[in-house]
C-alpha cells in the first residue's frame, strides 16, 4: 500500500469586503475556483463530476461576532496530494484578487503526521444519501459504513490499488454536533456533521487516515467540506 505525500499551502489574505461567517466558506471556494479557472486543465477538472483530491479550511482567525471585517488580515489552508498542483497553487493563490479577498503570501509544507491517533473535523462533512440527510432515515452505523466506503472509493480511484476488505479505519467514533450543521452552498443550505475518529493502529487504517488529511473526509471537499485536523500518537 503506497504512501501519499500531503502538501499544505497556508494562504494569507487581505479582506477587501466584509465577509460574514455564513458566507466565509463560499467566498474561499470562489477564490480557489477562480485560481483553478486560470489553467485550462484545472478548469476542466473543476467542471468534471469526480473526486478532486484537495480540500481547504475556513479562516483560521475566528471572529467572535462572526464578521471578517474589510481591511483585516486572515488565512486559510489548502491541502492536496499532487506536487505540481501544490506548486501551481503556491504561486497563484498568493497573487490572486477576488471581489472580497486579495492574496498576500503563501507558505507550503509537507504534512508529516507520524502515527495518527485521532482525526477530527474542522469544517462540516457532507454525505449525500439518496433520501436526503442521513439522520432522518439512517442509523449511525450506516453513516459510519458510508464514511469508510467513501474513503475506500476515493483512495482506490486515486492510487489504482485495491484494498482487501474488511477495513477498520477507526476504533471509536464520536459525533461532535447534536443537531445538523447548516452551511450555505450556492442557493441552498447543506446539512453536515462534525465528528472525531480514533484511528485503528493497523497499517491500512493509518494510510487511509493520512490520505484523508490530504483530500478531506466524505464529499464536496473542493467546496470546503470535510477538512480535517489530527493528533499524533
C-alpha positions as CSV (number, residue, x, y, z in Angstrom):
1,X,0.0,0.0,0.0
2,X,1.6,3.2,-1.2
3,X,2.3,6.3,0.9
4,X,0.9,9.6,-0.3
5,X,2.7,12.9,0.2
6,X,0.4,15.6,1.7
7,X,1.1,19.2,0.7
8,X,-0.3,22.1,2.8
9,X,-0.4,25.6,1.4
10,X,-1.1,28.3,4.0
11,X,-2.6,31.3,2.3
12,X,-2.5,34.8,3.9
13,X,-5.2,37.2,2.6
14,X,-6.3,40.8,2.9
15,X,-10.1,41.2,3.3
16,X,-11.3,43.7,0.7
17,X,-15.0,43.5,1.5
18,X,-16.6,42.4,4.8
19,X,-17.4,38.7,4.9
20,X,-19.8,37.1,7.4
21,X,-19.2,33.7,8.9
22,X,-22.1,32.2,6.9
23,X,-20.6,33.4,3.6
24,X,-16.9,32.6,4.5
25,X,-16.9,29.1,3.0
26,X,-18.5,30.2,-0.3
27,X,-16.0,33.1,-0.6
28,X,-13.0,30.9,-0.1
29,X,-14.4,28.4,-2.5
30,X,-14.9,31.1,-5.1
31,X,-11.3,32.4,-4.5
32,X,-9.8,28.9,-5.1
33,X,-12.2,28.2,-8.1
34,X,-11.0,31.4,-9.8
35,X,-7.4,30.4,-9.4
36,X,-8.3,26.9,-10.8
37,X,-10.0,28.5,-13.8
38,X,-6.8,30.3,-14.9
39,X,-5.4,27.0,-16.1
40,X,-7.3,25.0,-18.7
41,X,-6.6,21.5,-17.4
42,X,-7.7,22.6,-13.9
43,X,-10.8,24.3,-15.2
44,X,-11.7,21.0,-16.9
45,X,-11.2,19.2,-13.6
46,X,-13.3,21.8,-11.8
47,X,-16.2,21.3,-14.2
48,X,-16.0,17.4,-14.1
49,X,-18.1,15.5,-11.7
50,X,-15.4,13.5,-10.0
51,X,-13.2,13.4,-6.8
52,X,-10.9,16.4,-6.8
53,X,-8.3,15.3,-4.2
54,X,-7.9,18.6,-2.5
55,X,-9.5,20.3,0.4
56,X,-9.3,23.6,2.3
57,X,-10.1,25.1,5.7
58,X,-12.1,28.2,6.7
59,X,-10.4,31.3,8.1
60,X,-8.0,30.4,10.9
61,X,-8.6,33.6,12.9
62,X,-12.1,33.3,14.3
63,X,-14.1,36.5,15.0
64,X,-16.4,36.3,17.9
65,X,-19.1,38.3,16.2
66,X,-18.8,36.1,13.1
67,X,-17.8,39.0,10.9
68,X,-14.4,39.3,9.0
69,X,-14.1,43.0,8.5
70,X,-12.9,44.9,5.5
71,X,-9.2,45.8,5.9
72,X,-8.4,42.9,8.2
73,X,-6.0,40.0,7.6
74,X,-6.7,36.3,7.8
75,X,-5.5,33.0,6.4
76,X,-6.7,29.6,5.3
77,X,-5.0,26.3,4.3
78,X,-5.3,24.1,1.2
79,X,-4.2,20.5,1.2
80,X,-3.6,18.3,-1.8
81,X,-1.7,15.2,-2.8
82,X,-0.2,16.3,-6.2
83,X,3.2,18.1,-6.1
84,X,2.6,20.0,-9.4
85,X,-0.8,21.1,-8.3
86,X,0.6,22.3,-5.0
87,X,3.3,24.3,-6.8
88,X,0.7,26.0,-9.0
89,X,-1.4,26.9,-6.0
90,X,1.5,28.3,-4.1
91,X,2.2,30.8,-6.9
92,X,-1.3,31.7,-7.9
93,X,-3.1,31.8,-4.6
94,X,-0.7,34.4,-3.3
95,X,-1.2,36.6,-6.4
96,X,-5.0,36.4,-6.9
97,X,-7.6,39.0,-6.1
98,X,-11.4,38.3,-5.9
99,X,-14.2,40.7,-5.0
100,X,-13.7,40.0,-1.3
101,X,-10.1,38.9,-0.8
102,X,-6.6,39.7,-2.0
103,X,-3.8,37.2,-1.7
104,X,-0.7,38.4,0.1
105,X,1.6,35.3,0.6
106,X,1.7,31.6,0.6
107,X,3.8,29.1,2.6
108,X,4.0,25.5,1.8
109,X,4.9,22.4,3.8
110,X,4.7,18.7,3.7
111,X,2.4,17.3,6.4
112,X,4.3,14.7,8.4
113,X,2.0,13.1,10.9
114,X,3.7,10.1,12.3
115,X,1.2,7.6,13.6
116,X,-2.2,9.2,13.8
117,X,-4.2,8.7,17.0
118,X,-7.2,10.9,16.1
119,X,-8.8,12.7,13.2
120,X,-11.4,15.4,13.8
121,X,-13.3,17.7,11.5
122,X,-12.6,21.5,11.2
123,X,-15.3,22.1,8.6
124,X,-18.5,20.0,8.5
125,X,-18.5,16.8,6.4
126,X,-21.3,16.1,4.0
127,X,-22.6,12.7,2.9
128,X,-25.4,12.7,0.3
129,X,-27.9,9.8,0.7
130,X,-30.5,9.3,-2.0
131,X,-33.3,10.1,0.5
132,X,-31.6,13.2,2.0
133,X,-29.8,13.9,5.2
134,X,-28.8,10.7,6.9
135,X,-30.3,11.3,10.4
136,X,-33.9,11.2,9.0
137,X,-33.8,7.7,7.7
138,X,-30.5,6.0,8.5
139,X,-28.7,4.7,11.6
140,X,-25.4,5.9,13.0
141,X,-23.9,2.5,11.9
142,X,-25.0,3.1,8.3
143,X,-23.4,6.6,8.4
144,X,-20.1,5.2,9.7
145,X,-20.1,2.5,7.0
146,X,-20.7,5.2,4.3
147,X,-17.7,7.1,5.7
148,X,-15.5,4.0,5.2
149,X,-16.9,3.1,1.8
150,X,-16.4,6.7,0.5
151,X,-12.8,6.7,1.8
152,X,-12.0,3.4,0.1
153,X,-13.6,4.5,-3.2
154,X,-11.6,7.7,-3.1
155,X,-8.3,6.0,-2.2
156,X,-8.7,3.2,-4.8
157,X,-9.6,5.6,-7.6
158,X,-6.6,7.8,-6.8
159,X,-4.0,5.1,-6.3
160,X,-5.4,2.4,-8.5
161,X,-4.8,0.0,-5.6
162,X,-7.4,-2.5,-4.4
163,X,-7.7,-2.7,-0.7
164,X,-8.5,-6.1,0.9
165,X,-11.8,-6.0,2.9
166,X,-12.9,-5.5,5.6
167,X,-11.2,-2.3,6.6
168,X,-11.5,-1.0,10.1
169,X,-10.2,2.7,9.8
170,X,-11.4,3.7,13.2
171,X,-12.0,2.0,16.6
172,X,-14.1,4.8,18.1
173,X,-16.5,7.3,16.5
174,X,-17.9,10.4,18.2
175,X,-20.4,12.9,16.7
176,X,-19.4,16.4,17.8
177,X,-22.8,18.1,17.0
178,X,-26.2,17.4,18.5
179,X,-28.1,18.9,15.5
180,X,-27.2,19.1,11.8
181,X,-24.8,21.9,10.9
182,X,-26.2,24.2,8.1
183,X,-23.8,25.5,5.6
184,X,-24.7,27.9,2.7
185,X,-24.0,26.3,-0.7
186,X,-25.0,28.1,-3.9
187,X,-28.6,29.0,-3.2
188,X,-29.4,26.3,-0.6
189,X,-28.2,25.1,2.7
190,X,-26.5,21.7,3.1
191,X,-26.7,19.7,6.3
192,X,-23.4,18.3,7.6
193,X,-21.7,17.0,10.7
194,X,-18.5,17.2,12.6
195,X,-17.1,14.0,14.1
196,X,-14.0,12.6,15.7
197,X,-12.3,9.3,14.7
198,X,-9.9,7.3,16.9
199,X,-7.8,5.7,14.1
200,X,-7.1,2.0,14.2
201,X,-3.4,1.1,14.5
202,X,-3.1,-1.3,11.6
203,X,-1.1,-0.1,8.5
204,X,-4.1,0.1,6.2
205,X,-6.1,2.3,8.5
206,X,-3.2,4.6,9.2
207,X,-2.5,5.1,5.4
208,X,-6.2,5.8,4.8
209,X,-6.2,8.3,7.7
210,X,-3.2,10.1,6.2
211,X,-4.9,10.1,2.8
212,X,-8.0,11.8,4.2
213,X,-5.9,14.6,5.6
214,X,-4.9,15.4,2.1
215,X,-8.3,15.0,0.4
216,X,-10.8,15.7,3.1
217,X,-13.5,13.4,4.5
218,X,-16.7,12.4,2.8
219,X,-18.0,14.6,-0.2
220,X,-17.7,18.1,-1.6
221,X,-14.2,18.6,-0.4
222,X,-13.5,21.1,-3.1
223,X,-16.4,23.2,-1.8
224,X,-14.7,23.4,1.7
225,X,-16.4,20.5,3.4
226,X,-14.6,17.7,5.3
227,X,-11.3,19.5,6.2
228,X,-9.6,17.5,9.0
229,X,-7.0,18.0,11.7
230,X,-5.2,15.3,13.5
231,X,-3.5,14.3,16.7
232,X,-0.4,12.0,16.6
233,X,0.4,9.2,19.0
